[in-house]
Structure formats: C-alpha cells, structure tokens
Amino acid sequence: MHDSYLAFLPDDLRPDPSLRPESTWWLWRGARIHVERVARPDDPVRMLLVHGGGGHAAVMWPFAAMAAQLGFEVLVPDLPGYGHTETRSARAVRYPDWVDCVADLVRAEKTADPRPLVVFGASMGGMLAYEAAARTGMVDALAVTCLLDPRSRRARRCIGRHRWLGHYGPRLLVPAFDGIRVPMRLVANVTAMSNLSDLNAIVTADPRGGGVWVPLGFLRTYLRSVPLVEPENFTACPVWLLHPGADRWTPLAVSRMFFDRIAAPKQLFVLEQAGHYPVEDPGIRQLATALADIHDQVATTI
C-alpha cells in the first residue's frame, strides 16, 4: 500500500525506492502495536507521526518518507483497530485507548532515546499529538494539520458524513450500542479526505484504513472526549499548525477555534491548494519547507 499513496506525491518529492520503513512491534496492554521506522541514529531529531480516523502507517508514509529525507529519524504506529496492529478485540477499542497508546509510546520512546522528539499529527491525529504532549511533557514540538475539538458543534458537523450526526451524535450514541461496528465511510466524511477522486477511492477501499469497520463505542467516546489541558493552559512545547488551505473536510476556521487559544509559542502555515490529505502543489512543498524549519529549530535548541 505504501506505493499506492506515494504515487500522489509530485515526482521530484517521491523518495528513492531504496528508502523503505522497517516493521517493528511494540507490546502494549495485550496488543501488538505495529510501528514502522526509518532509523537515523546520527541525526539529532526524531519524529513520531500519528494518523487519524482513516489512516495507518502506509497512509502516512509519504509524509514520513519526506521527514526521513529531511533528516528526521521517523516512527509511525498503526493505532488499535487499524493497519497491521493486533488487538484482542476490535469491538472493544475506544478513543481513550488511542490517547493512552500515543502517550505511552511517547514515554517509551523518550525513555529509550533522549533525543528531541517532534510529534506530527494528521487529521484526528492532530489532537492525539496535542494530548500526548500535554500528558507526558516529553514532546519537544508539535506539528499538526488540524486541531478538532469534538466539544464544538461546528467541529462535529465537519467530522461526520451527515450533519445530523455531528448535531445529535453525542446523545444518540449510548453505551448499549458500543459493540456494534459500522463502516467508517458511513459515519465519517472520508470522501473529503482528498480533493483527488483517485486518492479518495484508494482511501475508502483500503481495508486497513478508510475501509475499516469502527465500533460505535469508539465514536461515542471520541465525540465526548475532553482534552486533559485546555489550550489556554498548554505550555508543554511549541505548536506548528500546518493546515491545508483547500481542506473540504476540516476547514481552517474550525482548527483555529482551538489553535488560537493555545498559550504556547505557535505558528500557522496555510498549505496552498492542498486538501485534507495534503499532496497537491504548492502545499506539499510548503509542508516540506515547514518540516525542514521545524527540524532545524528543534536541533538548534539541543
């Protein structure tokens, strides 16, 4: 699947074919978490990439490969229920499991390797990255493509495939339905993942990503989630919002409702003409430039 997603990058931004991630496994709470890695032991900065609700490590590979070529050592987990990660019960996965998984992975990685760690969160992964930084105090910088606070009715309306789900979802989804699984494409607006129809077709058909069946308990706990630290009190690390400028799923204004309240040093970059999955020119090149700047700024603080 890696090559399927790489194909949408401009030719000159695609990595050398010899650059391939190594599959590793991390045992966590009875699950085998699949983590793809590109080792750069001589580089001073590492990056953990976090996918969202329709992703997994292969979906993130174009951005992970870009980061690796910019000098980051990279690691990309498949969160429970997605990719190659093995869990005891897919029906039992809840959103707090994702929050705990990313935070625990940050703790494990920083304990094993003290080099500065940048966490890059895409889509829903943006708030997961924020939570990991707030909970651990071990993240040196955040780079996110969006920040969706599901407490906001406006944000919920963007997240769901149907506006009524965003409006009534928190009340309609009750614990009695938690174990029921439904196709992600029926509840999330995955057809707005990209502004490229061919890429959307791949995402929605991907059995390890946009094509998964998600338990309603995951959606219920996500829509009712509350960040540990409110943005006005967040000072854990600098935050870069690298928001696609032509995002049909999560508009910039929705992310700014949370981002503008963050107390930590922050910067906003709008990726011109790029969709939610930002592979279009010139936005993808602006993303590469921003990641290079983040690498250099973090490296110089060591």
TACOR-V873298 format. One record per backbone hydrogen bond with DSSP energy under -1.0 kcal/mol. NH is the residue of the N-H (numbers start at 1). CO is the residue of the C=O. If there is no record, write none. Layout:
BEGIN
nh = [NH;NH]
co = [CO;CO]
END
This chain:
BEGIN
nh = [5;6;7;8;9;13;14;19;22;24;26;28;31;32;33;35;36;37;38;43;46;47;48;49;50;55;60;64;65;66;67;68;69;70;71;72;73;74;75;76;78;82;83;85;86;92;97;98;99;100;101;102;103;104;105;106;107;108;109;110;111;112;113;118;119;120;121;122;125;126;128;129;130;131;132;133;134;135;136;137;140;142;143;144;145;152;156;157;158;159;160;161;165;166;167;168;169;171;172;173;177;178;180;182;184;186;187;188;189;190;192;193;200;201;202;203;204;205;209;211;212;214;216;217;218;219;220;221;222;223;224;225;233;234;239;240;241;242;243;245;246;254;255;256;258;259;260;261;262;263;264;267;269;271;274;277;279;283;284;286;287;288;289;290;291;292;293;294;295;296;297;298;299;300;301;302]
co = [1;2;3;5;6;10;11;16;37;35;33;31;28;86;26;24;76;22;74;40;116;73;118;75;120;52;56;60;61;62;63;64;65;66;68;67;45;38;47;36;34;79;208;82;32;89;94;94;95;96;97;98;99;100;101;102;103;104;105;106;107;108;109;46;141;48;143;50;122;123;124;125;126;127;128;129;130;131;132;133;117;238;119;240;121;149;152;153;154;155;156;187;162;162;163;164;165;168;168;169;174;175;177;214;212;183;184;184;159;188;189;190;196;197;198;199;200;201;206;206;209;182;180;178;215;215;216;217;218;219;220;222;230;231;265;142;267;144;269;271;274;251;251;252;255;255;256;258;259;231;234;239;241;243;271;193;277;272;280;282;283;284;285;286;287;288;289;290;291;292;293;294;295;296;298;299]
END
